[in-house]
């Protein structure tokens, strides 16, 4: 074979391989001027080889196409003589869609070893790039969507995930029922769908594509892409030029005017379906040149599926929280009963945390003898179970308070109840320690003696704001948390000046992750000190000073300002333990009613005093004492040294006795017995006739 002929054939083969390569190949001289391009390179550039040859790079590239990185890479190879790898993400000059390019650049040397040219091979790695991007979006969706159980925030996180990397505009619209935590109902394929805008986001400032505002509702006709996606349960691809899309946009003049000037390259309406329930729809718009592809279609469906689960979790949480909050509010006092012992203002703030509504509660309980019971408590846990347990404990406290148990005994009985609540049927309904836990502070204030008696079961102590401006924390013996069992509680008593402000609260007010309870109590004392606002205003001031914008726990707060019943409203007499003392008791009571201007009440009062004193002499023991208290009602109390409680019984026709207490019960508004350290007190309340 002719050697020259062989060289020509080899050069021709190399030329054909260069020109027919399946990837872009170009050759530049040392000054970055085009020397050779193969067919793929010319196709990418959108120009022929003759049009480019001799021109310096970046000739032929539009201004919006990446130039500087590639140009610098060419210069570096020419200057250093070392090959390099360069990656860029830009559109091809001949196309409209973004591409990922892997460029390999290497030096071409002459016979003397000098760099005379630079070779460049370009590989379109867009598919791999987009696959990595889609995987990155899915990975981010797993951690960035559903960070809370708030519906609006979850919807906003979905919009922020897809704009701008996937769409130029995104809206998340949910069915009305979903916004309230309820199960949505299917209205049928031929009905309008009412959706509420939960979130939207755009690459354009001001989100001009958003026809409706956040939180607003709109009716979507059955032919619109969002309604079709909801009815069919499948994504719908649409855009400008689609008759249904154009009809939908033009159907409302305000929408048509708002969308004027926007060419929607493609629209993707993806239903949000979780656990077989359709919750709403995510609408994605592109105004960029490249429309959604089948790969984008699959990605949007996967993102929507993950987001729908988060939305459904938020919906279920909203429903449970709403139910728990409704239960909680129904079990808490709606107002305070009329009484003269204290002026009261109360607050309950449920938390917005993921844990849900807690079991905090408070109560103001009128007691006999013009006294008042103040209660705050906190059940361990959150949700409906905690609210239900709270209601049972509150009812138990009211029942135990009604029999006038002292604070330590009341908490002991409440402790037994919590132990039973934590039990199960297998062990006879009684659990061991720790089954169900709760804290409680029970305090009784007596306006006659101006004493406060309080006991605590694992609860923070009361804080006092005294009339002279000083504040103090009550040194109370804190007993075990309710539900531990087997340990005693201790009552602390102290005398308070009239006008003392008592602050009772749950731990959510003073405790937080970033501070200890002692610091919180110190801040509470500062918030209480020096203020002379109304009790309602002071409640708001305390909450504002101590709580962050989004508290992590429920908070209950009770502010009670003490009053006093002076000697003009209270009269006490010691009586002899003989029946002659009955007539003397009637005389003393009648004289006192005349002094109070209550002569009209004398007849009933004489009967009550006569019966109660007679019973004390006949069945009780010394010392015997009669006390009259003028409050909102007229209170008659007879005390003796015997702890045996009387009770109503049905007297037969020929019985000479047994009708006394029945008569007292019929003539008075209320009556009862409370035990004291030395015996018992029987009391009866008479409603006073309004004066004209």
Buried (B, 14 or more C-beta within 10 A) or exposed (E): EEEEEEEEEEEEEEEEEBBEBEBBBBBBBBEBBBBBBBBBBBBBBBBEBEBBEEEEBBBBBEEEBBBEBBBEBBBBBBEEBEEBEBEBEBBBBEEEEBBBBBBBBBBBEEEEEEBBBBBBBBBBBBEEBBEEBBEEBBEBBEEEBBEBBBBBBBBBBBBBBBBEEBBBBBBBBBBBBBBEBBEBEEBEEEEEBBBBBBBBBBBEEEBEBBBBEBEEEBEBBBEBBBBBBBBEEEBBBBBBEBEBBBEBBEEBEEBBEBBEEBEBBBBBBBBBBBEEBBBBBBBBBBBBEBBBEEEBBEBBBBBBBBBBBBBBBBBBBBBBBBBBBEBBEEBBBEEBEEBBBBBBBBBBBBBBBBBBBBBBBBBBBBBBBBBBBBBBBBBBBBBBBBBBBBBBBBEBBBEBBBBBBBBBBBBBBBBBBBBBBBBEEEEEEBBEBEBBBBBBBBBBBBBBBBBBBBBBBBBBBBBBBBEEEEBBBBEBBBBBBBBBBEEEBBBBEBEBEEBBBBBBBBBBBBBBEEEEEEEBBBBBBEBBEEBEEEBEEBBBBBBEEBBEEEBBBBBBBBBBBBBBBEEEBBBEBEBBBEEEBBEBBBEBBBEBBEEBEBEEBBEBBBBBBBBBBBBBBEEBBBBBBBBBBBBEBBBBBBBBBBBEEBEEEEEEEEEEEEBBBBBBBEBBEBBBBBBEEBBBBBBBBBEBEEEE
